Amino acid sequence: MHEGRRFPALDLWHDELRAGLRTTTTFDTLYRAACAEADAREFYGMRMAELGDRSMARSREIIRQAGPDFAKGLA
């Protein structure tokens, strides 16, 4: 399953949502990365690790393309 795995974009998205800094319809880089991590979490939960790994790689690529300043917020 996904115990011990980190989902930094998804965690930050939830934190910003709770703090009122975004809505569920704010479609941006963080949203895209968080969606990829949510997919990964689902796949890991279904014991489909290969697909989970691919989704996490997609999230990392979204974050990488956004640049180092964006990535710092996820550390």
C-alpha positions as CSV (number, residue, x, y, z in Angstrom):
1,M,0.0,0.0,0.0
2,H,1.1,3.6,0.4
3,E,2.2,3.6,4.1
4,G,5.4,5.5,4.5
5,R,5.1,7.2,1.1
6,R,5.1,11.0,0.8
7,F,2.6,13.0,-1.3
8,P,4.0,16.5,-0.9
9,A,1.9,18.2,-3.6
10,L,-1.3,16.6,-2.4
11,D,-0.5,17.5,1.2
12,L,0.2,21.2,0.2
13,W,-3.0,21.3,-1.9
14,H,-5.1,20.1,1.1
15,D,-3.3,22.5,3.4
16,E,-4.1,25.5,1.1
17,L,-7.6,24.3,0.6
18,R,-8.2,24.2,4.4
19,A,-6.6,27.6,4.9
20,G,-8.9,29.1,2.2
21,L,-6.0,30.0,-0.1
22,R,-7.5,28.0,-3.0
23,T,-10.8,26.5,-4.0
24,T,-11.4,23.1,-5.5
25,T,-11.6,24.8,-8.9
26,T,-8.2,26.5,-8.8
27,F,-6.6,24.7,-11.7
28,D,-2.8,25.4,-11.6
29,T,0.5,23.6,-11.4
30,L,-0.1,22.5,-7.8
31,Y,-3.5,21.1,-8.7
32,R,-2.0,19.1,-11.6
33,A,0.8,17.7,-9.4
34,A,-1.6,16.9,-6.6
35,C,-3.9,15.1,-9.0
36,A,-1.0,12.9,-10.2
37,E,-0.2,12.1,-6.5
38,A,-3.8,11.3,-5.7
39,D,-3.8,8.9,-8.7
40,A,-0.6,7.4,-7.3
41,R,-2.2,7.0,-3.8
42,E,-5.1,5.2,-5.4
43,F,-2.9,2.9,-7.4
44,Y,-0.7,2.0,-4.4
45,G,-3.9,1.3,-2.4
46,M,-5.0,-1.1,-5.1
47,R,-1.5,-2.8,-5.0
48,M,-0.7,-1.5,-8.5
49,A,2.7,-0.2,-7.6
50,E,4.0,0.2,-11.2
51,L,1.1,2.6,-12.0
52,G,1.6,4.4,-8.7
53,D,5.2,4.9,-9.5
54,R,4.3,6.3,-12.9
55,S,1.9,8.7,-11.4
56,M,4.5,9.9,-8.9
57,A,7.0,10.3,-11.7
58,R,4.3,12.4,-13.6
59,S,3.9,14.6,-10.4
60,R,7.7,15.0,-10.1
61,E,7.9,16.1,-13.8
62,I,5.2,18.7,-13.3
63,I,7.0,20.0,-10.3
64,R,10.4,20.0,-12.1
65,Q,8.9,21.9,-15.1
66,A,7.5,24.5,-12.8
67,G,11.0,25.4,-11.6
68,P,13.0,25.5,-8.4
69,D,10.9,28.2,-6.7
70,F,7.8,26.1,-7.0
71,A,9.6,23.0,-5.8
72,K,10.9,24.8,-2.7
73,G,7.3,25.1,-1.5
74,L,7.0,21.3,-1.5
75,A,10.1,20.6,0.6
